[in-house]
């Protein structure tokens, strides 16, 4: 299994940010078997990083590795959508 490198962009300590962090970490624990690194970036504290990645909405998850680069927007509560974005399930599986 490839190592996943994920960046989650959030805005402050809002409920939506907390929910996105909790949901993402739960999915990683359940699906990625410790083969992941998650970096949480608060756009209020590091606006330059958000600008470099062209983050317009938070929370936004960027899957840097393995390729291809993917972006998922939202609080990560839709597990199927997150798994699809991480290429852990096929599009057909996500529809069922």
JORA-V868123 format. One record per pair of residues at least 24 apart in sequence whose ideal C-beta (glycine too) atoms are under 10 Angstrom apart, sorted by the first residue. I is the first residue (numbers start at 0). J is the second residue. Records with the same first field share a line. If there is no record, write none. Layout:
BEGIN
I = J, J
END
This chain:
BEGIN
0 = 31, 32, 33, 34, 35, 65, 87
1 = 31, 34, 35, 64, 65, 66, 86
2 = 31, 33, 34, 35, 36, 64, 65
3 = 27, 30, 31, 34, 35, 36, 37, 62, 63, 64, 65, 85, 86, 87
4 = 35, 36, 37, 38, 61, 62, 63, 64, 65
5 = 31, 35, 36, 37, 38, 39, 60, 61, 62, 63, 64, 69, 71, 85
6 = 36, 37, 38, 39, 40, 48, 52, 54, 59, 60, 61, 62, 63, 70
7 = 37, 38, 39, 40, 41, 57, 58, 59, 60, 61, 71, 75
8 = 38, 39, 40, 41, 42, 45, 48, 49, 52, 54, 55, 56, 57, 58, 59, 60, 61, 70, 72
9 = 39, 40, 41, 42, 43, 44, 49, 54, 57, 58, 59, 60, 74
10 = 41, 42, 43, 44, 49, 54, 56, 57, 58, 59
11 = 41, 42, 43, 44, 57
12 = 41, 43
13 = 57, 58, 74
14 = 74
15 = 57, 58, 73, 74, 76
16 = 41, 42, 57, 58, 74
17 = 58, 74
18 = 58, 73, 74, 75, 76
19 = 57, 58, 59, 60, 71, 72, 73, 74, 75, 76
20 = 58, 74, 75
21 = 74, 75, 76
22 = 58, 60, 73, 74, 75, 76, 77, 78, 81
23 = 58, 60, 71, 74, 75, 81, 85
24 = 75
25 = 75, 78, 81
26 = 60, 75, 78, 81, 82, 85, 87
27 = 75, 81, 85
29 = 78, 82
30 = 78, 81, 82, 85, 87, 88
31 = 85, 87
35 = 62, 64, 85
36 = 63, 64
38 = 63
60 = 84, 85
62 = 86
END
